[in-house]
Amino acid sequence: MSTSIAEMIAERMAGMPAGERRAAQILIANYPLIGLRTVAEFSTQAGVSSPTILRFVSRLGFQNYADFQARLQDELAAQLQSPLTRAIDAGADRDTTPFVAAAIENVRETFRHLPERQMAAIVAALANRRGKVFLVGGRFTDPVAAYMAAHLAIVRPGVLHLSGQESNWRDRLIDMGRNDVVVVFDIRRYQDSLMRLAEAAHKRGTQIVLFTDQWLSPITRHARHVVAGRTAVPSAWDSSVALFLVAEAVIGELTRKLEDESARRIREMESLRGG
């Protein structure tokens, strides 16, 4: 699978001049639609010149703006694929070897495009004990959110998994403030209810940490931190293995960062269980 434009940006962002970095940020926040507009419209939206947009596209490795847009169109088509379409594409081959190979490659590529500074920033946000941490996922990703929540609740207080109906999630908005973090798991085909929750939480000043796929959930525009994991495999269904492993990596790093407190909490929990 080819590198997505979002992944290219993550690789090159640190070396971009200010104008190109602004173009990259606007594209990520409105991915991929702003890139499918004309150069003039893109530049106006980003508040930079048209030549800056063209330099930005060139820095990503494209010969011209048309090639850049063609790649975005391919990504948009992949983003909109249904499980039925992917089942047809996968064909009748029942050998699991390609599936396993693709899942392993997804993990490798996800971590290759996940900067250490971004991982450190996510862990720092989750380590802020002045605030609470809320975790929520979509129809197929909520088990990952629940798994992460169960671990975080052991190493720090104030962790809540938002489960059940959307109305129950929105009731929790009253408890969300500027010191809090909402961790959202959302992969294609993106869930409108998660978007509404993230937007409302963002308006309250709550930090959003988004775990999504390489095509980027619309929640990206509200997120402080975005983990874009690889999810495509030769199957009717996407794979959350890479995002699951990133979640486990975050759990491990947070446990180390809160070593003293997490050890104390674990000892006390064990004592309470024994009592």
ChimeraX attribute file (.defattr): number of C-alpha atoms within 10 A of each C-alpha:
attribute: neighborCount
match mode: 1-to-1
recipient: residues
	/A:1	10
	/A:2	6
	/A:3	11
	/A:4	17
	/A:5	23
	/A:6	20
	/A:7	21
	/A:8	14
	/A:9	21
	/A:10	16
	/A:11	15
	/A:12	13
	/A:13	18
	/A:14	10
	/A:15	10
	/A:16	16
	/A:17	11
	/A:18	13
	/A:19	18
	/A:20	23
	/A:21	19
	/A:22	20
	/A:23	26
	/A:24	25
	/A:25	16
	/A:26	20
	/A:27	22
	/A:28	24
	/A:29	19
	/A:30	17
	/A:31	23
	/A:32	23
	/A:33	15
	/A:34	21
	/A:35	24
	/A:36	20
	/A:37	12
	/A:38	14
	/A:39	18
	/A:40	14
	/A:41	14
	/A:42	21
	/A:43	23
	/A:44	13
	/A:45	13
	/A:46	22
	/A:47	13
	/A:48	17
	/A:49	16
	/A:50	17
	/A:51	13
	/A:52	20
	/A:53	23
	/A:54	19
	/A:55	17
	/A:56	22
	/A:57	24
	/A:58	14
	/A:59	17
	/A:60	18
	/A:61	13
	/A:62	16
	/A:63	12
	/A:64	12
	/A:65	18
	/A:66	13
	/A:67	13
	/A:68	19
	/A:69	20
	/A:70	12
	/A:71	17
	/A:72	22
	/A:73	16
	/A:74	11
	/A:75	17
	/A:76	16
	/A:77	11
	/A:78	14
	/A:79	18
	/A:80	13
	/A:81	13
	/A:82	13
	/A:83	14
	/A:84	12
	/A:85	12
	/A:86	18
	/A:87	14
	/A:88	11
	/A:89	12
	/A:90	14
	/A:91	11
	/A:92	8
	/A:93	8
	/A:94	9
	/A:95	8
	/A:96	11
	/A:97	9
	/A:98	14
	/A:99	16
	/A:100	13
	/A:101	12
	/A:102	19
	/A:103	22
	/A:104	16
	/A:105	16
	/A:106	23
	/A:107	20
	/A:108	14
	/A:109	17
	/A:110	23
	/A:111	18
	/A:112	12
	/A:113	19
	/A:114	18
	/A:115	13
	/A:116	11
	/A:117	9
	/A:118	13
	/A:119	17
	/A:120	15
	/A:121	13
	/A:122	23
	/A:123	21
	/A:124	13
	/A:125	20
	/A:126	25
	/A:127	21
	/A:128	15
	/A:129	14
	/A:130	10
	/A:131	19
	/A:132	22
	/A:133	26
	/A:134	24
	/A:135	24
	/A:136	26
	/A:137	23
	/A:138	21
	/A:139	11
	/A:140	14
	/A:141	20
	/A:142	19
	/A:143	16
	/A:144	23
	/A:145	23
	/A:146	18
	/A:147	15
	/A:148	21
	/A:149	22
	/A:150	14
	/A:151	15
	/A:152	24
	/A:153	16
	/A:154	17
	/A:155	23
	/A:156	21
	/A:157	17
	/A:158	13
	/A:159	22
	/A:160	18
	/A:161	21
	/A:162	21
	/A:163	16
	/A:164	9
	/A:165	9
	/A:166	13
	/A:167	10
	/A:168	11
	/A:169	17
	/A:170	17
	/A:171	10
	/A:172	14
	/A:173	16
	/A:174	9
	/A:175	12
	/A:176	22
	/A:177	17
	/A:178	15
	/A:179	15
	/A:180	23
	/A:181	26
	/A:182	26
	/A:183	25
	/A:184	28
	/A:185	29
	/A:186	27
	/A:187	30
	/A:188	20
	/A:189	14
	/A:190	20
	/A:191	17
	/A:192	13
	/A:193	15
	/A:194	21
	/A:195	18
	/A:196	14
	/A:197	21
	/A:198	29
	/A:199	17
	/A:200	16
	/A:201	25
	/A:202	21
	/A:203	13
	/A:204	16
	/A:205	14
	/A:206	25
	/A:207	25
	/A:208	27
	/A:209	24
	/A:210	26
	/A:211	27
	/A:212	26
	/A:213	26
	/A:214	21
	/A:215	26
	/A:216	27
	/A:217	28
	/A:218	22
	/A:219	28
	/A:220	24
	/A:221	20
	/A:222	21
	/A:223	22
	/A:224	16
	/A:225	18
	/A:226	25
	/A:227	26
	/A:228	26
	/A:229	30
	/A:230	31
	/A:231	24
	/A:232	21
	/A:233	22
	/A:234	20
	/A:235	19
	/A:236	18
	/A:237	15
	/A:238	19
	/A:239	23
	/A:240	24
	/A:241	17
	/A:242	23
	/A:243	26
	/A:244	20
	/A:245	16
	/A:246	20
	/A:247	19
	/A:248	16
	/A:249	14
	/A:250	19
	/A:251	19
	/A:252	14
	/A:253	18
	/A:254	22
	/A:255	21
	/A:256	15
	/A:257	16
	/A:258	17
	/A:259	13
	/A:260	11
	/A:261	16
	/A:262	20
	/A:263	15
	/A:264	14
	/A:265	17
	/A:266	14
	/A:267	12
	/A:268	12
	/A:269	13
	/A:270	11
	/A:271	10
	/A:272	9
	/A:273	8
	/A:274	7
	/A:275	6
